[in-house]
Amino acid sequence: MAAVVAILVVVSVSLVITRVGTAALALTGLPLQVARFQARSAFFGVGFTTNESEAVVNHPVRRRIVLWLILFGNVGIISVLAGVVLSFHGGATLLRLAVLAFGLFVLAVLAGSHRVERMLERAIELALRRWTHLETRDFAGLLRLAGEWSVAELRVEIGDWMAERSLGVLHLRDEGVVVLGITHADGSWHGAPDGTTVLHAGDVLVVYGRDERVCELDERRPDEGDAAHAAAVAEQDRLEAAMT
């Protein structure tokens, strides 16, 4: 009988965990229906290759929530299977079957109750807001990191076109490339550098721009750098003119 009770406890805790996961995902900006579906999919180990799944995987906080749901889901399934084996070890009895069936029925009724669901999700959301700090901003969405746009790292090598030149002289913004920050060779970080910042060999630039332009900039040869820059600026001007 103890094993039957253990099964019911594990199922109850599993339901609560999926509700917590749903509320946590919803706090990161996901619609409630999407958050509920993704939380249950992760908990039960069911993968779906959809845009909704990509929105979860590409968000660091949502990805961490899903990883915990997957972990708890595997533990819960193993516990239930172990409980079933122990419950009916030595032969099933009518009493055990009745208790298990009744308990699962009660849990199903509670899980399907919209009133209970709203109360539970509201309580969980209040608890998460009070005792946790979830970063709700989707930086990938804010920067439109999809399709042709990306954030990438560019290393400045000795003799590169960018080496020993300031950002003000390079005019990378005119090409549609924004330098978000620089990790210097000594490991120090320089965020939001201005035009007076000089790039040195060993610096790693974190840049934002179109994939094609970032790749070309990374491979730009010193002897053709100025001509390539002029061509990139002209192309950027054409793109901006086409959008207006």
SERO-4910 file (N, C-alpha, C, O; in steps of 0.05 Angstrom, whole numbers):
BEGIN
 pado doro    nc1    nc2    nc3   cac1   cac2   cac3    cc1    cc2    cc3    oc1    oc2    oc3
  Met    A     16    -24      0      0      0      0     17     25      0     10     46    -12
  Ala    A     40     24     13     58     47     14     68     55    -13     71     78    -20
  Ala    A     73     35    -30     82     40    -58     60     54    -74     66     72    -90
  Val    A     35     47    -69     12     60    -83     11     90    -75      8    107    -92
  Val    A     14     95    -49     14    122    -40     37    138    -52     35    161    -59
  Ala    A     60    124    -54     84    137    -66     79    145    -95     87    166   -104
  Ile    A     65    128   -110     58    134   -137     41    159   -139     46    177   -155
  Leu    A     20    160   -122      2    183   -122     17    209   -114     11    230   -125
  Val    A     36    207    -95     51    230    -87     68    240   -110     70    264   -116
  Val    A     81    221   -124     99    228   -147     83    241   -169     92    261   -181
  Val    A     59    230   -175     42    241   -196     33    269   -188     32    288   -204
  Ser    A     26    273   -162     17    299   -153     40    320   -155     36    342   -164
  Val    A     64    312   -147     87    330   -149     93    336   -178    101    358   -184
  Ser    A     90    316   -195     95    321   -224     76    342   -235     84    359   -251
  Leu    A     51    340   -227     31    360   -236     39    388   -226     36    408   -241
  Val    A     48    390   -202     56    416   -191     81    426   -206     82    450   -212
  Ile    A    100    408   -212    124    417   -226    118    428   -254    129    448   -262
  Thr    A    100    415   -268     92    425   -294     78    452   -292     82    469   -309
  Arg    A     63    456   -270     50    482   -266     71    503   -260     69    526   -270
  Val    A     91    496   -244    113    515   -238    128    522   -264    134    545   -269
  Gly    A    134    501   -280    147    506   -305    131    524   -324    142    541   -337
  Thr    A    105    520   -324     87    536   -341     88    565   -332     91    583   -349
  Ala    A     86    570   -306     86    597   -296    113    610   -300    114    634   -307
  Ala    A    135    595   -297    161    606   -301    166    614   -330    177    636   -336
  Leu    A    157    597   -349    160    604   -377    142    627   -384    150    644   -401
  Ala    A    119    629   -373    101    651   -378    113    678   -369    109    698   -381
  Leu    A    128    677   -346    140    701   -336    162    711   -354    169    735   -353
  Thr    A    173    694   -372    194    703   -390    182    715   -416    196    723   -434
  Gly    A    155    717   -417    142    729   -440    128    711   -459    116    720   -478
  Leu    A    129    685   -454    114    666   -471     84    668   -466     76    671   -443
  Pro    A     68    665   -486     39    663   -481     33    639   -464     47    619   -465
  Leu    A     12    641   -448      6    620   -428      1    593   -442     12    573   -432
  Gln    A    -14    592   -464    -19    567   -477      7    555   -488     11    530   -486
  Val    A     25    571   -499     50    561   -509     68    552   -486     80    531   -488
  Ala    A     68    567   -464     84    559   -440     74    533   -429     91    516   -421
  Arg    A     48    529   -427     37    504   -417     45    480   -435     53    459   -424
  Phe    A     43    484   -461     49    462   -479     79    455   -478     86    432   -477
  Gln    A     96    476   -478    125    470   -477    134    458   -450    152    441   -450
  Ala    A    122    467   -428    129    455   -402    121    426   -401    137    409   -391
  Arg    A     98    419   -411     90    390   -410    106    374   -430    113    351   -424
  Ser    A    113    385   -453    129    371   -472    156    365   -461    167    343   -464
  Ala    A    169    385   -447    195    380   -435    194    360   -413    211    343   -411
  Phe    A    174    362   -396    172    344   -373    169    315   -381    181    297   -369
  Phe    A    152    310   -402    148    283   -411    167    274   -433    164    252   -444
  Gly    A    187    291   -439    207    283   -458    198    281   -486    208    265   -502
  Val    A    178    297   -494    168    297   -521    178    322   -536    172    344   -528
  Gly    A    194    317   -556    206    340   -571    191    347   -595    180    330   -610
  Phe    A    188    373   -600    175    383   -624    192    404   -637    201    424   -624
  Thr    A    197    401   -663    213    421   -678    194    441   -690    185    438   -713
  Thr    A    189    462   -675    171    483   -683    183    510   -677    203    512   -662
  Asn    A    171    531   -687    180    558   -681    177    564   -651    194    578   -640
  Glu    A    157    552   -638    153    556   -610    176    544   -594    187    556   -575
  Ser    A    185    520   -602    207    507   -589    233    523   -593    249    525   -575
  Glu    A    237    534   -617    260    550   -622    260    575   -604    281    584   -595
  Ala    A    237    586   -600    235    610   -582    243    603   -554    253    621   -539
  Val    A    239    578   -546    247    569   -519    277    564   -518    291    573   -500
  Val    A    287    549   -538    315    541   -539    334    565   -542    355    565   -530
  Asn    A    326    585   -557    343    608   -562    343    628   -540    358    647   -540
  His    A    327    624   -519    325    642   -496    340    628   -473    331    607   -465
  Pro    A    361    640   -462    377    627   -441    361    619   -416    365    598   -405
  Val    A    343    636   -407    328    630   -383    307    608   -388    305    590   -373
  Arg    A    293    610   -411    274    589   -418    288    563   -421    278    542   -413
  Arg    A    312    563   -434    327    538   -438    334    525   -411    333    501   -409
  Arg    A    341    542   -391    348    531   -365    323    519   -351    325    498   -338
  Ile    A    300    532   -354    276    522   -343    269    495   -355    261    476   -341
  Val    A    271    493   -382    265    468   -396    284    446   -387    275    423   -384
  Leu    A    309    452   -383    328    432   -375    320    420   -348    323    396   -344
  Trp    A    312    437   -329    303    427   -303    277    410   -306    274    390   -292
  Leu    A    259    418   -324    235    403   -328    242    375   -339    229    355   -331
  Ile    A    260    374   -358    269    348   -369    280    330   -347    274    307   -345
  Leu    A    297    342   -330    310    327   -308    289    316   -289    289    293   -282
  Phe    A    271    334   -279    250    325   -261    231    305   -274    221    287   -261
  Gly    A    226    308   -300    209    290   -314    220    262   -315    205    242   -310
  Asn    A    246    260   -320    258    233   -320    258    220   -293    253    196   -290
  Val    A    263    236   -272    262    225   -245    234    216   -238    230    195   -226
  Gly    A    214    232   -246    186    225   -239    177    200   -253    164    184   -241
  Ile    A    184    197   -279    175    173   -293    188    148   -282    175    128   -279
  Ile    A    214    150   -275    228    127   -263    215    120   -236    212     97   -230
  Ser    A    208    141   -220    196    136   -194    169    122   -197    163    104   -182
  Val    A    153    131   -216    127    119   -220    129     90   -229    115     73   -219
  Leu    A    148     85   -247    152     57   -256    161     39   -233    152     16   -230
  Ala    A    179     50   -217    188     34   -194    166     29   -174    163      8   -163
  Gly    A    149     50   -170    126     47   -152    106     26   -162     95     11   -147
  Val    A    101     26   -189     83      6   -200     94    -22   -195     79    -40   -188
  Val    A    119    -26   -200    131    -52   -196    129    -61   -167    121    -84   -161
  Leu    A    135    -43   -149    133    -50   -120    104    -54   -111     99    -70    -94
  Ser    A     86    -39   -123     58    -41   -115     46    -68   -120     31    -79   -104
  Phe    A     54    -80   -142     42   -105   -150     62   -128   -149     58   -149   -161
  His    A     83   -123   -133    102   -145   -129     88   -166   -111     78   -160    -90
  Gly    A     89   -190   -121     76   -212   -106     47   -215   -113     33   -230   -101
  Gly    A     38   -200   -134     11   -203   -143     -6   -179   -136     -5   -169   -114
  Ala    A    -22   -171   -155    -40   -148   -151    -64   -156   -134    -74   -178   -135
  Thr    A    -73   -137   -117    -96   -142   -101   -118   -122   -109   -112   -100   -120
  Leu    A   -143   -129   -105   -165   -112   -112   -163    -85    -97   -170    -64   -108
  Leu    A   -155    -86    -72   -154    -62    -56   -133    -42    -67   -138    -18    -69
  Arg    A   -110    -53    -74    -89    -36    -86    -98    -23   -112    -94      1   -116
  Leu    A   -110    -39   -129   -120    -29   -154   -141     -7   -150   -141     13   -163
  Ala    A   -159    -12   -131   -180      8   -125   -169     34   -115   -177     55   -123
  Val    A   -150     32    -95   -138     56    -84   -123     72   -106   -125     96   -107
  Leu    A   -107     57   -122    -92     71   -143   -111     84   -163   -106    107   -172
  Ala    A   -131     69   -172   -150     80   -191   -165    104   -181   -168    124   -195
  Phe    A   -174    102   -155   -188    125   -143   -170    149   -141   -178    172   -146
  Gly    A   -145    145   -132   -126    167   -129   -120    181   -155   -119    205   -156
  Leu    A   -116    165   -176   -111    176   -202   -135    191   -213   -132    212   -226
  Phe    A   -159    181   -207   -183    194   -216   -186    222   -202   -192    241   -215
  Val    A   -181    222   -176   -182    248   -162   -162    268   -173   -168    291   -177
  Leu    A   -137    258   -178   -117    276   -189   -124    286   -217   -119    309   -223
  Ala    A   -136    268   -233   -145    276   -260   -167    298   -258   -167    317   -274
  Val    A   -185    295   -240   -207    314   -236   -195    341   -228   -203    362   -238
  Leu    A   -177    341   -209   -164    365   -199   -148    378   -221   -148    403   -225
  Ala    A   -133    362   -236   -116    373   -258   -133    385   -280   -124    404   -293
  Gly    A   -157    374   -284   -174    384   -306   -192    407   -297   -206    418   -314
  Ser    A   -191    414   -272   -208    436   -262   -195    463   -269   -173    468   -260
  His    A   -210    479   -284   -199    505   -291   -196    523   -266   -178    540   -265
  Arg    A   -214    520   -247   -213    537   -223   -188    530   -207   -173    548   -198
  Val    A   -183    504   -203   -159    495   -189   -134    504   -204   -114    513   -192
  Glu    A   -135    501   -230   -111    508   -247   -105    538   -244    -82    545   -241
  Arg    A   -126    555   -246   -121    584   -244   -110    591   -216    -92    607   -214
  Met    A   -122    579   -195   -113    585   -168    -84    577   -164    -67    591   -153
  Leu    A    -77    552   -174    -50    542   -171    -30    559   -187     -9    565   -176
  Glu    A    -36    565   -212    -18    581   -228    -14    609   -217      8    620   -218
  Arg    A    -36    620   -206    -34    647   -194    -15    646   -169      1    664   -166
  Ala    A    -19    626   -153     -2    623   -129     28    619   -137     46    630   -125
  Ile    A     32    602   -157     59    596   -166     72    621   -177     95    627   -172
  Glu    A     57    636   -193     68    661   -205     75    681   -184     96    694   -186
  Leu    A     58    684   -163     64    702   -141     90    694   -127    106    710   -119
  Ala    A     92    667   -122    116    657   -109    141    661   -125    162    669   -114
  Leu    A    139    657   -151    163    661   -168    171    690   -169    195    697   -169
  Arg    A    151    708   -170    158    736   -171    170    746   -144    186    764   -143
  Arg    A    161    733   -122    170    741    -96    198    731    -89    215    745    -78
  Trp    A    203    705    -96    228    692    -87    247    685   -109    268    673   -103
  Thr    A    242    693   -133    261    688   -155    263    713   -172    247    731   -170
  His    A    284    713   -188    288    735   -206    292    723   -234    313    712   -240
  Leu    A    272    725   -251    273    715   -278    277    738   -297    262    757   -297
  Glu    A    297    735   -315    302    755   -335    281    751   -357    282    731   -372
  Thr    A    263    770   -360    241    766   -378    246    777   -406    231    772   -425
  Arg    A    268    792   -409    273    804   -435    285    783   -454    304    768   -446
  Asp    A    275    781   -478    285    763   -498    304    779   -517    295    792   -535
  Phe    A    330    777   -511    349    793   -526    350    785   -555    354    801   -572
  Ala    A    347    759   -560    347    750   -588    324    762   -603    327    770   -626
  Gly    A    301    764   -589    278    777   -602    282    807   -605    274    818   -626
  Leu    A    293    820   -585    297    848   -586    316    856   -609    312    877   -622
  Leu    A    337    840   -613    357    846   -634    349    834   -661    364    837   -680
  Arg    A    326    819   -662    318    806   -687    339    787   -697    346    788   -720
  Leu    A    350    771   -679    371    752   -686    360    729   -701    358    707   -690
  Ala    A    352    733   -725    341    712   -742    346    719   -771    350    743   -777
  Gly    A    347    699   -788    351    704   -816    379    715   -821    399    702   -815
  Glu    A    381    740   -831    407    751   -839    421    767   -816    443    776   -821
  Trp    A    408    770   -793    420    786   -772    432    768   -750    422    746   -745
  Ser    A    455    776   -739    468    759   -718    486    777   -701    494    799   -709
  Val    A    494    765   -678    515    776   -662    539    757   -664    535    733   -660
  Ala    A    562    767   -669    585    750   -674    610    762   -661    610    786   -653
  Glu    A    631    746   -659    657    755   -649    677    757   -672    678    739   -689
  Leu    A    692    778   -672    713    782   -692    740    787   -678    742    805   -661
  Arg    A    759    770   -684    786    773   -671    804    790   -690    806    785   -714
  Val    A    817    810   -678    835    827   -692    863    814   -692    874    810   -670
  Glu    A    873    808   -715    900    796   -717    920    816   -726    913    838   -735
  Ile    A    946    809   -722    967    827   -731    966    831   -761    964    812   -776
  Gly    A    967    856   -769    966    862   -798    938    864   -809    935    869   -833
  Asp    A    917    860   -793    890    862   -803    884    891   -811    897    910   -803
  Trp    A    863    894   -828    855    920   -837    846    937   -814    849    962   -814
  Met    A    834    925   -793    824    940   -770    845    945   -749    841    962   -731
  Ala    A    868    931   -750    888    932   -729    900    960   -727    907    972   -748
  Glu    A    904    970   -703    917    995   -697    902   1019   -709    914   1039   -716
  Arg    A    876   1016   -713    859   1038   -723    836   1043   -703    827   1024   -690
  Ser    A    827   1067   -702    805   1073   -683    778   1067   -697    777   1066   -721
  Leu    A    758   1063   -681    731   1058   -692    721   1083   -707    706   1080   -726
  Gly    A    729   1106   -698    721   1130   -713    732   1132   -741    720   1142   -759
  Val    A    756   1121   -745    769   1120   -771    757   1098   -788    754   1101   -812
  Leu    A    750   1075   -776    740   1052   -790    711   1057   -801    704   1047   -822
  His    A    695   1072   -786    668   1077   -794    652   1052   -799    639   1049   -820
  Leu    A    654   1033   -781    640   1007   -786    610   1011   -786    595    995   -799
  Arg    A    600   1030   -771    571   1035   -771    560   1042   -799    537   1036   -805
  Asp    A    577   1055   -814    568   1062   -841    564   1037   -858    549   1038   -878
  Glu    A    576   1015   -850    572    989   -864    548    974   -853    541    953   -864
  Gly    A    536    984   -831    515    969   -818    524    950   -797    510    932   -790
  Val    A    549    954   -788    560    937   -767    564    954   -741    578    974   -742
  Val    A    553    945   -719    555    959   -694    573    943   -675    568    919   -671
  Val    A    593    956   -663    610    943   -644    597    946   -616    596    968   -605
  Leu    A    588    924   -605    575    924   -579    595    925   -556    590    937   -535
  Gly    A    618    913   -560    638    912   -539    664    899   -548    665    888   -570
  Ile    A    685    902   -532    711    891   -540    723    877   -516    724    888   -494
  Thr    A    732    853   -520    748    839   -500    778    842   -508    786    832   -529
  His    A    792    857   -492    820    862   -498    838    838   -493    829    819   -480
  Ala    A    862    839   -503    880    816   -500    886    809   -471    892    786   -465
  Asp    A    884    829   -453    889    823   -425    865    813   -411    865    808   -386
  Gly    A    842    809   -425    818    798   -414    798    819   -404    776    812   -396
  Ser    A    806    844   -404    787    865   -395    766    870   -416    770    865   -440
  Trp    A    743    879   -407    719    884   -424    714    913   -427    714    928   -407
  His    A    710    922   -452    703    950   -458    676    950   -471    674    944   -495
  Gly    A    655    958   -457    629    958   -468    622    984   -481    631   1005   -473
  Ala    A    606    982   -502    597   1006   -518    620   1025   -524    619   1048   -515
  Pro    A    640   1016   -538    663   1033   -544    655   1056   -563    637   1054   -579
  Asp    A    669   1079   -560    664   1102   -577    684   1104   -600    701   1086   -603
  Gly    A    683   1125   -615    700   1128   -638    730   1131   -632    746   1127   -649
  Thr    A    736   1138   -607    765   1142   -600    779   1116   -593    803   1115   -590
  Thr    A    763   1094   -591    775   1068   -583    791   1057   -606    782   1054   -628
  Val    A    816   1051   -600    835   1039   -620    835   1009   -617    837    999   -594
  Leu    A    834    995   -639    834    966   -639    863    956   -641    878    966   -658
  His    A    870    936   -625    896    925   -625    895    895   -631    874    883   -627
  Ala    A    917    884   -640    918    855   -645    913    840   -619    924    847   -598
  Gly    A    896    820   -621    888    805   -597    861    813   -586    849    799   -570
  Asp    A    851    837   -594    824    845   -586    803    828   -600    806    820   -623
  Val    A    782    822   -585    759    807   -596    735    825   -595    726    833   -574
  Leu    A    724    831   -618    701    849   -621    675    833   -620    673    813   -634
  Val    A    656    843   -605    629    832   -606    612    851   -623    608    874   -616
  Val    A    604    842   -647    591    859   -666    563    850   -673    557    826   -670
  Tyr    A    546    868   -682    519    862   -690    515    872   -718    520    896   -724
  Gly    A    505    855   -736    500    863   -763    490    840   -780    485    818   -769
  Arg    A    489    844   -806    480    823   -824    502    802   -826    526    809   -827
  Asp    A    494    777   -828    513    755   -829    533    758   -851    557    756   -847
  Glu    A    524    765   -875    541    768   -898    562    789   -894    586    785   -900
  Arg    A    554    812   -882    573    834   -878    593    827   -856    617    833   -859
  Val    A    584    814   -835    602    806   -813    623    786   -823    646    789   -816
  Cys    A    614    767   -839    633    747   -849    654    760   -868    677    754   -867
  Glu    A    644    779   -885    663    792   -903    683    809   -887    706    810   -894
  Leu    A    673    822   -866    691    839   -850    712    822   -836    735    830   -834
  Asp    A    705    798   -828    723    780   -814    745    771   -833    768    765   -824
  Glu    A    739    768   -858    758    758   -878    770    780   -895    785    774   -914
  Arg    A    765    805   -889    775    827   -905    805    829   -904    817    830   -883
  Arg    A    817    830   -927    846    831   -929    856    860   -927    843    878   -936
  Pro    A    879    864   -914    889    891   -909    893    908   -934    886    931   -935
  Asp    A    904    896   -956    910    911   -980    885    920   -995    886    938  -1011
  Glu    A    862    907   -990    837    914  -1003    816    925   -983    793    928   -990
  Gly    A    825    931   -959    807    938   -938    791    963   -944    767    964   -940
  Asp    A    805    985   -952    791   1010   -957    771   1008   -980    749   1019   -979
  Ala    A    779    994  -1001    761    991  -1024    737    974  -1016    715    980  -1024
  Ala    A    741    953  -1000    719    936   -991    701    952   -973    677    948   -973
  His    A    713    969   -956    696    986   -938    679   1005   -955    655   1008   -949
  Ala    A    690   1017   -975    674   1036   -992    652   1021  -1006    630   1032  -1008
  Ala    A    657    997  -1015    636    981  -1029    614    973  -1009    591    973  -1016
  Ala    A    622    966   -984    603    958   -964    585    982   -956    561    979   -951
  Val    A    597   1006   -954    582   1030   -947    562   1036   -969    539   1043   -963
  Ala    A    570   1033   -994    552   1038  -1017    529   1018  -1016    506   1026  -1022
  Glu    A    535    993  -1011    514    973  -1009    494    979   -986    470    976   -989
  Gln    A    505    987   -963    488    994   -941    470   1018   -947    447   1018   -939
  Asp    A    481   1037   -962    464   1060   -970    442   1052   -988    419   1062   -986
  Arg    A    447   1033  -1006    426   1023  -1024    404   1008  -1008    381   1011  -1014
  Leu    A    413    992   -988    393    978   -972    375    997   -956    351    993   -954
  Glu    A    388   1017   -945    372   1037   -929    353   1052   -947    331   1059   -939
  Ala    A    363   1059   -972    345   1073   -990    321   1056   -999    299   1066  -1003
  Ala    A    326   1030  -1001    305   1012  -1010    284   1009   -988    260   1003   -994
  Met    A    292   1012   -963    273   1009   -940    257   1034   -935    237   1032   -921
  Thr    A    265   1057   -946    251   1082   -941    230   1086   -963    216   1107   -962
***
